Structure formats: C-alpha cells, structure tokens
C-alpha cells in the first residue's frame, strides 16, 4: 500500500543551507525530485568534494559565520520561494561549549548566522509569488526544549531559533512570508553517529523514544516540505515537533 504524499514544487526556487548531508541533503533531494530549482550550500570548495549525490542542484560554498560570505550568497537572489535554515553544528571548531568562547561560537553558528542570512533575504522572499507566500523553515532541536548539559551553547542557540521563528513570523506576515520551525528528535546523521561507539548512551536515547529508534533523514524532510507547501498556507510562527515521541515523557 502506498500512503505517502507526493509534493509538486514545479517552478519553485529553494535555498537549503547545509544541503550536502543528513536532513539538509534529504530535504534538498526531495525538493529537487518534486520539481523545485534547488540551491544548496556547503563548506567545501566544490560539489565534487562530497560523496553525496548533488546532481540537479546548484552548489554554493558558504561560511555561515562570515558575514561577507552570507551577504554574497543572499544578494545573488532577487526572488526566493523557500529558505530552509538547516546548517548548524555542536562543538564548533572543537570548542568546549561549557566555556565562554565555545558557548559564543555555538550561538553564533546556530542562531546569529541563520538570522543574518534570513534577514538579508527578506527582499527576495517578499518578491515570491508562491501560493501562500514564501516559506522560511528553521531547524530546531530537542536540545532547545530539554537540558543537554554537554552542549549548552547549541541548546541555547536552538532555543533562540524558536523565539526567532515566532518573531520573524510576526514581523513578516504582512509581507506574505511564513516562518515556521521543524523540531526533529534524534536523527541518524553524522552528528549522532558517535553514539554508535557508545552503545549504552545510544540505548538510553532509544529507550526514551516511544518508537524505539532514531529517525531517518527523509522522515524529517517530508514534514519540512509540508511546511513549505501551499497545504500549510495558514501555518506561521509554529514549531512542528517530529521526534518519535521523545518529548512525551
């Protein structure tokens, strides 16, 4: 039995940061396969530097914490229908987030950088002619709503992302721009792969998830595309939790 929704984004323009792996790549691939013109960003010089299938996508190198790099990327768009702020990481530069420098670096990467890019793209998003207006989707995290003491900067940055989502939604509603967040649970990506080396920690996480497994990236990509579609035209300022029941208890 086939019970999956098929999206049609023919003619839409989309920008996904961090689209070379994990949730970002799954989302970019689904958008591409749904007819969108997709631009992805990564930190390496060229798409050939990645093992992932990036065919049918435009690739742009982006240093998220470099304002000049952000301005160059944003100013290359005169019209944009979809912006997905996916890129982010914990322990930026290998820094300890329990120190002031590590905390600040994580907040800069996970909160200030997506704000800077989104704000710079306001004009291009406002120019969108998409049904329901342009859509911005922020990627949140369970670390925004529960304590993860090892990454206080990451958790604080992601909590800020949820507040930013609500505030941009309020500021930009009259401009026809919807701003929402998707908050994944634990997803099988490069970021969570180190847990495979510590079975007790991985089992503890799985035992806290009602579905007893980590999500696959495409299970987060579909909810992201829903938020970008005309089907979600009445949703703005919201945070959609997709966590397999992690946050229930």
C-alpha positions in Angstrom: 0.0 0.0 0.0 1.3 3.4 -0.9 0.3 6.1 1.5 2.9 8.8 1.1 2.1 12.3 0.0 3.7 13.4 -3.3 4.7 17.0 -3.4 4.8 19.2 -6.5 7.1 22.2 -6.3 7.5 22.7 -10.0 8.8 26.2 -10.7 9.7 27.0 -7.0 13.1 28.3 -6.0 14.6 26.9 -2.8 17.8 27.5 -0.8 18.8 24.9 1.7 21.9 25.6 3.9 24.0 22.5 4.8 22.4 20.5 1.9 25.2 18.1 1.4 24.4 15.6 4.1 21.8 14.4 6.7 18.5 16.2 6.9 19.6 19.0 4.6 20.5 16.6 1.8 17.4 14.6 2.2 15.3 17.8 2.0 17.2 19.1 -1.0 16.8 15.8 -2.8 13.1 15.6 -2.1 12.6 19.2 -3.3 14.6 18.5 -6.4 12.6 15.4 -7.2 9.4 17.4 -6.6 10.4 19.9 -9.4 12.0 22.8 -7.5 15.1 24.6 -8.6 17.3 23.9 -5.6 20.4 25.7 -4.4 22.4 24.1 -1.5 25.3 25.3 0.5 28.3 23.6 2.0 31.7 24.5 3.4 33.8 22.8 0.7 35.0 24.4 -2.5 33.1 22.3 -5.0 30.2 19.8 -5.1 32.7 17.2 -6.4 34.3 17.3 -2.9 31.3 15.5 -1.5 30.4 11.8 -1.7 26.6 12.6 -1.8 24.5 12.8 -4.9 24.2 16.5 -5.6 23.1 16.2 -9.2 20.4 18.6 -10.3 21.2 21.1 -7.6 23.2 24.4 -7.7 26.0 24.4 -5.2 27.3 27.4 -3.3 30.2 27.5 -0.9 29.1 29.3 2.3 30.9 30.2 5.5 27.9 30.8 7.8 29.8 32.8 10.4 31.4 35.0 7.8 29.1 38.0 7.2 30.7 38.7 3.8 30.0 35.2 2.6 26.4 35.4 3.8 25.9 38.7 2.0 27.3 37.4 -1.2 25.0 34.4 -1.2 21.9 36.3 -0.2 22.4 39.1 -2.7 22.6 36.6 -5.6 18.8 36.0 -5.2 16.2 38.5 -6.4 13.3 36.2 -5.7 13.1 33.2 -3.4 10.2 30.9 -2.5 11.7 28.7 0.1 14.5 29.1 2.6 15.5 26.2 4.8 17.9 27.1 7.6 19.3 23.7 8.1 23.1 24.2 8.6 24.4 24.1 12.1 26.5 22.0 14.5 27.6 21.5 18.1 31.2 21.9 19.3 32.1 24.4 16.6 35.8 24.3 15.9 36.1 21.5 18.6 35.5 24.1 21.3 34.0 23.1 24.7 30.6 24.7 24.9 30.8 25.0 28.6 33.4 27.7 28.1 32.5 31.3 27.2 34.3 31.0 23.8 32.7 27.7 22.9 29.3 28.9 24.0 29.6 32.1 22.0 30.8 30.2 18.9 27.9 27.8 19.0 25.3 30.5 19.4 26.9 32.5 16.6 26.7 29.4 14.3 23.3 28.1 15.2 21.4 31.4 15.9 23.1 34.5 14.7 24.2 33.1 11.3 20.7 31.9 10.2 19.2 35.2 11.4 21.7 37.1 9.4 21.0 35.1 6.2 17.3 35.2 6.6 17.2 38.9 7.3 19.3 39.6 4.2 17.0 37.5 2.1 13.9 39.4 3.2 13.5 41.3 -0.1 13.9 38.1 -2.2 11.4 36.3 -0.1 8.9 39.2 -0.2 9.1 39.0 -4.0 7.9 35.4 -4.1 4.8 34.6 -6.0 4.3 31.2 -4.4 0.8 30.1 -3.3 0.6 31.0 0.4 3.6 33.2 0.1 7.3 32.5 0.7 8.2 30.0 3.3 11.1 30.0 5.8 11.7 26.9 7.8 14.1 26.9 10.7 15.6 23.7 12.1 15.2 23.4 15.8 16.3 20.6 18.1 15.2 18.7 21.2 18.2 20.5 22.9 16.0 23.6 22.7 13.3 22.2 25.0 15.3 19.9 27.3 18.6 20.0 29.0 21.6 18.6 27.2 24.4 19.8 29.5 27.3 18.8 27.2 26.2 21.3 24.6 24.7 24.4 26.4 25.6 26.7 23.6 23.9 24.6 21.0 20.8 24.2 23.1 20.6 27.9 23.8 21.1 28.7 20.1 18.3 26.4 19.1 16.0 27.8 21.8 16.8 31.2 20.3 15.8 29.8 16.9 12.3 29.0 18.2 12.0 32.5 19.5 13.3 33.9 16.3 10.8 31.9 14.3 7.9 33.5 16.3 9.3 37.0 16.0 10.0 36.9 12.3 6.6 35.4 11.7 5.0 38.3 13.4 7.2 40.9 11.6 6.8 39.4 8.1 3.2 38.2 8.0 2.1 41.4 6.2 4.9 40.7 3.6 3.4 37.3 2.7 6.3 35.4 4.3 5.5 32.5 6.5 8.1 31.5 9.1 7.9 28.1 10.9 10.2 25.7 12.6 10.6 21.9 12.4 12.0 20.4 15.6 13.5 16.9 15.0 14.2 14.3 17.6 17.3 12.1 17.4 18.1 11.5 13.7 20.6 9.1 12.2 23.1 11.6 10.8 26.8 12.4 11.0 26.1 14.4 14.2 24.6 11.5 16.1 26.9 8.8 14.6 29.4 9.0 17.5 26.7 7.4 19.7 27.3 4.2 17.8 30.6 3.9 19.6 29.0 4.2 23.0 26.2 1.6 23.0 24.9 2.4 26.5 24.3 6.1 25.5 22.6 5.1 22.3 20.3 2.6 24.0 19.5 5.2 26.7 18.4 7.5 23.8 16.4 4.8 22.0 14.6 3.8 25.3 13.4 7.4 25.6 11.8 7.4 22.2 8.4 5.9 22.0 9.1 4.4 18.6 12.3 3.0 19.9 14.5 4.1 17.0 16.3 7.1 15.6 14.6 8.9 12.7 16.0 8.6 9.2 16.7 12.0 7.5 13.9 11.6 5.0 11.4 11.3 7.8 12.2 14.9 8.8 12.4 16.1 5.1 8.8 15.3 4.4 7.4 17.5 7.3 9.8 20.2 6.2 8.3 20.1 2.7 4.8 20.2 4.1 5.6 23.4 5.9 6.9 24.9 2.6 3.8 23.8 0.6 0.5 25.5 -0.1 -1.1 22.9 2.2 0.5 24.8 5.1 -0.6 28.2 3.9 -2.3 29.0 7.3 0.7 28.0 9.4 3.2 30.6 10.6 5.1 31.1 13.8 4.7 27.5 14.7 7.1 24.7 15.7 6.3 21.2 14.4 7.9 18.5 16.6 8.9 15.4 14.8 10.6 13.3 17.4 9.1 9.8 17.5 7.6 10.6 20.9 10.8 11.7 22.6 9.3 14.7 24.2 6.2 12.9 25.5 7.9 12.0 28.8 
